Amino acid sequence: VKSSGEIERLLEILLALARAESSVSGPVPVRSLLERLLLDRAATLERHNFEIELDVQDDVRLNANEQLSGLLLGNLLDNALHYADPPRLSIRMEKRSLLLENPLGSGDAAPHAASLGHGLSLVERLAEAQGWQFVREHSTGNFLARLSW
């Protein structure tokens, strides 16, 4: 069941990248998009007592494709939900960048290089499709995803 959900998400991302309407951009309110994506994951957040720090102003808007932005941010949120140990995620703005940062445990939840890289390569493609830069930093005990525009 988990694998079929992952395959479904991958196909959704690949199809969105291939569609012509994926190039349509407009002002996307970043905070409300993040709030909607977090609400979509509320059951998982509650089940794992996930601590979320959301420090993004209400007036932050990006000229972006909302569908691609939602898929990109959703993928990063799912990554954090799966690998954060302890269950904590910080989402904040820093100049013209959005940062998502979570601790990485060393136990069963610790990511394997192949699984972490696979989803993040799709994030990279989604960012590239919108003219953004995606940088990931994986240090001992911490993971940071930086989206810049």
N, C-alpha and C positions, 0 to 999 in steps of 0.2 A: 504494500500500500504506500509506504514512504517513497519507494523508488518510482512508482507510477506518478506520484505527485511531483517529484523532482523532474521527471521527464516532461510532464505537462507544463511546468514552469519554464523549462528550457525551450520547449517548442513555442510557447507564447512569446518569449523574448526574441527568438529567431524570426518568427513570423512578423513581429512588430518591426524589426529591423528591415525586413524585406518589403513591407508595405509602403506604397507611395505616400499615404497620408502621414506616415511617421515623420515626414520632413516639415509638416505644418507646425509652426511655433507661435507662441503667444506668451503673455505674462502669466507665470505660474507662481502662486503664493506658496513659498517653501514650507512655512510652518504649518499651514492647514493641510498641505499634502502629507507631511510627516505625521501629523495628528491622525489623519484618516488611515494611513498605513499602520500606525500603532494600534488604533482601534480595531482594525481588521485582525490583529494578532493578540487582542486582549485576553483571550482564553489561555493562550500559551504564556503570556506575560504573568498572568495571575497564578497559573499552575506552578511556575518556577520562581515565584516571588521576585520577579525581575525588577530591578531598580533602574529607572530611566531618568536621565537629566537632559532636558530639552531647553537649550539656550539659543533660540532663534527668534528674532524679533518678528512681530506680526507683519511689518511692512516690507519684509524681504521678498522680492519678486525676481524671478529669472525669466529671461526670454528663452523659452524651451518648449519642447514637445511634452505635454503633460503625461501621455501614455508612456513614452520612453523614460521620462523622469520617475514615474511611479514604479516601473519595472526595475530600474536601476536602484533606487532607494529601497525598494522592497527586498531586492536581492541582498543588499548590504545589511538590512535589518534581520533578515532570515539567517544570514551568516553569523551575526552577533548572537541571536537567540540560540543558535545551535552550539556555538563554540565558547561563549563568554563564561568564564569560571573564575570568580564568583559571578552570578547573573547580574551584570551591571553594564550599562551603556550610556556613554556621554555623547550628545549630539550638540554641536555648537558651531557658530559662525566665527571666522577669523579672517578679517578683511574680505576678500572676494573668494573665500573658500568655505566649504562645509566640511566639518570634521566629525567622523564617527569613530569613537575609541572605546575599546572594551578590553578587559583583562583576559588572558588566556591561561587556563589551568594546565596542569601537567598530567592530569588523570585521564579517565575515559573520554572526557569531552575535548581533549587536546586535538587539534586538527592535524590530519596527515597532509603532507605537502601537496599531494595530488588532488585531494578533495578541496582544499582551500584555494588552490590555483584555478581549478576548473570553473567554479562560479564567478570568481573574480575576473577571469578572462572575458566573461560575458559582460560584466560591469564595465570593463575597459572598453569593449566595443560599443556599449550603449553610450558611454561618456563621449567617445570619439565621434559617434554619429551626431552629437549635439555640439561639437566643437569645444568640449571641456577636456580638462586634463585630470586623469585619475592616477593618484600615487598611493601605494600601500606600503606601510612600514610594519614589519613584523619583528619586534625585539623580544628579548626574554621577558615573558610574562605580560606582553601587551601587543595589541593590534590596533593600528590606526589607518583609517581610510580617509584620504583627502581628495575632495572634488573641487577643482578650481575652474573659474570661467573668466 
